[in-house]
Amino acid sequence: MELIISVDKSLFVLINKSLSSKFLDHVFILLSNPLIFIPVIAFFLIKSYKKNRKNIIILPLMILLTVSASDLTCTYLWKPVISKPRPAYTISNKPRLPEGSGGWFGFPSNHAANSTACFTIMALLLSTRIIYLLPFPLIISYSRIYLGKHYPLDVISGILWGLIIAFLFKELLDLIYKYIDIGNKEFKEDKNV
């Protein structure tokens, strides 16, 4: 376990200090704001809407539910239970914090979990190749390490939690469709949005 913690801290220092610059500080502060990806979400929503108008309701609703579940469980379940402090409070050689230190607990990363949940549920519902959407949560996740908010394992756990939440909500939606006999064919028609 000590080896894992040591590697986690070493990767953090590499990304946060060794690979840093003033220019990248500004870039990653901007990219760390999830609102910047609203145009991407809107693009996929519009493309989906052109194929099936029901998607204009289902997709945003599922994004809202999935991201809310991800955010609330990270904030009110995992962080208090695991109680792992952020790097700003644990590394003796203080990390670079171009955006401030954030709250006390950092495990798992809400940004990583929420962005992964959002873009994964989009990919699942729209049958979009995940490769088109994968860069967005990865950029947001990387930014959290770069900005000194999270250790790499905080981010990896957030990504995994976001995936779990997205797949659970997709299964829940499929069950709802099955039981109220709406069918899920409208999303299946949206191949390769």
C-alpha positions in Angstrom: 0.0 0.0 0.0 2.9 2.4 0.8 4.2 1.8 -2.8 0.9 2.9 -4.3 0.7 6.0 -2.1 4.3 6.8 -3.0 3.7 6.4 -6.7 0.5 8.5 -6.3 2.4 11.3 -4.7 5.3 11.2 -7.2 2.9 11.3 -10.2 1.1 14.3 -8.5 4.3 16.2 -8.1 5.4 15.4 -11.6 2.1 16.7 -13.1 1.6 19.6 -10.7 5.1 21.0 -10.5 7.4 19.6 -13.2 4.9 19.9 -16.1 3.6 23.3 -15.2 3.7 26.8 -16.8 1.8 30.1 -16.3 0.1 29.6 -19.7 -1.1 26.0 -18.8 -2.4 27.4 -15.5 -4.9 29.5 -17.4 -5.7 26.8 -19.8 -6.4 24.2 -17.1 -8.4 26.6 -15.0 -10.6 27.2 -18.0 -10.9 23.5 -18.9 -11.6 22.6 -15.3 -14.8 24.5 -15.4 -17.4 21.9 -16.5 -19.6 24.7 -18.0 -17.1 25.1 -20.9 -18.3 21.7 -22.2 -22.0 22.8 -22.5 -21.4 23.5 -26.3 -20.2 20.0 -26.8 -23.2 18.6 -25.0 -25.5 20.9 -27.0 -23.9 19.8 -30.2 -24.7 16.1 -29.5 -28.1 17.0 -28.2 -29.0 18.9 -31.4 -27.6 16.1 -33.7 -29.6 13.6 -31.6 -32.8 15.7 -31.8 -32.6 15.9 -35.6 -32.9 12.1 -35.6 -35.5 11.8 -32.9 -37.3 14.6 -31.1 -37.9 12.6 -27.9 -34.2 12.8 -27.2 -34.6 16.5 -26.4 -36.3 15.5 -23.1 -34.7 12.1 -22.2 -31.0 13.0 -22.8 -30.9 16.2 -20.7 -33.0 14.5 -18.0 -30.6 11.5 -17.9 -27.6 13.8 -17.8 -29.1 15.7 -14.9 -30.0 12.6 -12.9 -26.7 10.8 -13.6 -24.5 13.8 -12.8 -26.6 14.6 -9.7 -26.2 11.1 -8.4 -22.5 11.1 -9.1 -22.0 14.5 -7.4 -24.1 13.8 -4.3 -22.7 10.4 -3.6 -19.1 11.7 -4.0 -19.8 14.7 -1.7 -22.0 13.1 0.9 -21.0 9.5 0.9 -17.5 8.8 -0.3 -15.6 11.9 0.9 -16.9 11.8 4.5 -16.4 8.0 4.7 -12.9 7.9 3.2 -11.8 11.2 4.6 -8.7 11.5 2.5 -7.3 15.1 2.5 -6.4 16.9 -0.6 -2.7 17.4 -1.6 -2.6 20.9 -0.3 -3.1 19.6 3.3 -0.8 16.5 3.1 2.3 17.3 1.1 5.0 19.0 3.1 6.5 20.7 0.0 3.3 22.6 -0.8 1.8 22.0 -4.3 1.2 24.7 -6.8 -2.4 25.9 -6.4 -3.3 28.3 -9.2 -7.0 28.0 -8.3 -6.8 27.7 -4.5 -6.8 24.6 -2.4 -10.5 23.5 -2.4 -12.3 21.7 0.4 -10.6 19.5 2.9 -11.4 16.0 1.4 -10.4 15.0 -2.1 -11.3 11.4 -2.6 -12.9 10.8 -5.0 -12.7 13.7 -7.4 -16.2 15.1 -8.1 -15.1 16.7 -11.3 -13.7 13.4 -12.6 -16.8 11.5 -11.5 -19.3 14.0 -12.8 -17.7 14.6 -16.2 -17.2 10.9 -16.7 -20.8 10.2 -15.7 -22.1 12.9 -18.1 -20.2 11.9 -21.2 -20.6 8.2 -20.6 -24.4 8.4 -20.3 -24.4 10.5 -23.5 -22.3 7.8 -25.3 -24.5 5.0 -24.0 -27.8 6.7 -24.9 -26.8 8.0 -28.2 -24.8 4.9 -29.2 -21.9 7.3 -29.9 -18.5 5.9 -30.1 -17.0 6.6 -26.7 -13.8 7.7 -28.3 -15.5 10.9 -29.5 -16.5 11.8 -25.9 -13.6 10.3 -23.9 -11.3 13.3 -24.3 -13.6 15.6 -22.4 -13.7 13.8 -19.0 -10.0 13.0 -19.3 -9.1 16.6 -19.8 -11.2 17.7 -16.9 -9.7 14.9 -14.7 -6.1 15.8 -15.7 -6.8 19.4 -14.9 -7.6 18.5 -11.3 -4.2 17.0 -10.8 -2.4 19.8 -12.6 -4.2 22.5 -10.5 -3.2 20.7 -7.3 -6.7 19.7 -6.2 -6.4 15.9 -6.4 -3.9 13.1 -6.4 -4.1 10.8 -9.4 -5.8 8.1 -7.5 -8.5 10.5 -6.4 -9.1 11.2 -10.1 -9.0 7.6 -11.2 -11.5 6.6 -8.5 -13.7 9.5 -9.6 -13.6 8.2 -13.2 -14.5 4.7 -12.1 -17.4 6.0 -10.0 -18.7 8.1 -12.9 -18.6 5.0 -15.1 -20.5 2.9 -12.5 -23.1 5.6 -12.0 -23.6 6.1 -15.8 -24.0 2.3 -16.4 -26.4 2.0 -13.5 -28.6 4.8 -14.8 -28.6 3.4 -18.3 -29.8 0.0 -16.8 -32.4 1.8 -14.8 -33.7 3.6 -17.9 -33.8 0.3 -19.8 -35.8 -1.2 -17.0 -38.2 1.7 -17.0 -38.7 1.4 -20.8 -39.2 -2.3 -20.5 -41.9 -1.9 -17.8 -43.8 0.9 -19.3 -43.5 -0.5 -22.8 -42.0 2.6 -24.4 -39.1 0.8 -25.9 -35.6 2.1 -26.3 -35.5 2.0 -30.0 -35.3 5.8 -30.4 -31.8 5.8 -28.9 -30.8 2.7 -30.8 -31.7 4.6 -34.1 -29.1 7.3 -33.2 -26.1 5.3 -34.2 -22.8 7.2 -34.6 -24.2 10.7 -33.8 
